[in-house]
């Protein structure tokens, strides 16, 4: 019973303190946006620079032989797998036998 009263007291105390806490000032303040005049003026562009790390970008044209790509593995279609399972399940001879004894 003491724990219930202590818990209730702590909850009520925190509720009382939270209601008396300082709140933000509610007066309206206009927003002032900084003026960036340099962005709107015409000026020379910067010098070109690479984004790559000291490496040279190279590319090549041509065809890759099929033997370089590796072999394609054959996968059994899902429908064939389902038919095989259905056939295997139908061939099972273990079926429940209903026996009535009086």
KADAPE-V466879 format. One record per residue. N is the residue number from 1. RES is the residue in three letters. PHI is phi in whole degrees, 0 to 359 (none if undefined). OMEGA is omega in radians with two decimals (999 if undefined). NEAR is the number of other C-alpha atoms within 12 Angstrom. Layout:
n=(N;N)
res=(RES;RES)
phi=(PHI;PHI)
omega=(OMEGA;OMEGA)
near=(NEAR;NEAR)
//
This chain:
n=(1;2;3;4;5;6;7;8;9;10;11;12;13;14;15;16;17;18;19;20;21;22;23;24;25;26;27;28;29;30;31;32;33;34;35;36;37;38;39;40;41;42;43;44;45;46;47;48;49;50;51;52;53;54;55;56;57;58;59;60;61;62;63;64;65;66;67;68;69;70;71;72;73;74;75;76;77;78;79;80;81;82;83;84;85;86;87;88;89;90;91;92;93;94;95;96;97;98;99;100;101;102)
res=(UNK;UNK;UNK;UNK;UNK;UNK;UNK;UNK;UNK;UNK;UNK;UNK;UNK;UNK;UNK;UNK;UNK;UNK;UNK;UNK;UNK;UNK;UNK;UNK;UNK;UNK;UNK;UNK;UNK;UNK;UNK;UNK;UNK;UNK;UNK;UNK;UNK;UNK;UNK;UNK;UNK;UNK;UNK;UNK;UNK;UNK;UNK;UNK;UNK;UNK;UNK;UNK;UNK;UNK;UNK;UNK;UNK;UNK;UNK;UNK;UNK;UNK;UNK;UNK;UNK;UNK;UNK;UNK;UNK;UNK;UNK;UNK;UNK;UNK;UNK;UNK;UNK;UNK;UNK;UNK;UNK;UNK;UNK;UNK;UNK;UNK;UNK;UNK;UNK;UNK;UNK;UNK;UNK;UNK;UNK;UNK;UNK;UNK;UNK;UNK;UNK;UNK)
phi=(none;295;293;294;294;295;295;297;297;295;296;293;294;293;294;293;292;289;283;262;287;290;245;292;292;263;284;284;234;290;274;250;263;293;264;246;286;293;290;268;271;274;212;289;282;284;290;293;223;273;265;275;276;41;250;263;276;232;212;218;249;144;250;260;298;297;291;283;275;96;269;269;280;275;243;290;299;296;296;295;296;295;296;296;294;295;294;294;291;288;280;292;265;276;237;292;246;270;241;250;242;251)
omega=(3.13;-3.11;3.11;3.13;3.12;3.12;3.11;3.11;3.14;3.11;3.13;3.14;3.12;3.09;3.14;3.13;-3.12;3.11;-3.10;-3.12;3.12;-3.14;3.11;3.12;-3.05;3.11;-3.10;3.09;-3.14;3.13;3.10;-3.12;-3.12;-3.12;3.13;-3.09;-3.10;-3.13;-3.06;-3.08;3.12;3.11;-3.10;3.14;-3.13;3.12;-3.12;3.10;-3.12;3.11;-3.10;-3.13;3.05;3.09;-3.11;3.13;3.12;3.06;-3.11;3.09;3.09;-3.13;3.11;3.09;-3.11;-3.13;3.12;-3.09;-3.14;-3.09;3.11;-3.13;3.13;3.07;3.14;3.12;-3.07;3.12;3.10;3.11;3.14;3.11;3.13;3.11;3.13;3.13;3.14;-3.14;-3.14;-3.11;3.14;-3.14;-3.13;3.12;-3.11;3.12;-3.12;-3.10;3.09;3.10;3.12;999)
near=(7;8;9;10;12;12;13;14;14;14;14;14;15;14;13;12;12;12;11;10;10;9;9;7;7;7;7;7;7;6;6;6;6;7;8;8;9;10;8;8;9;8;9;7;8;6;6;6;9;10;9;9;8;8;8;9;10;7;6;7;6;6;9;10;9;9;9;9;9;9;9;9;6;6;9;11;10;10;11;12;13;13;14;15;14;13;12;12;13;12;11;11;9;8;9;7;7;6;6;5;4;3)
//
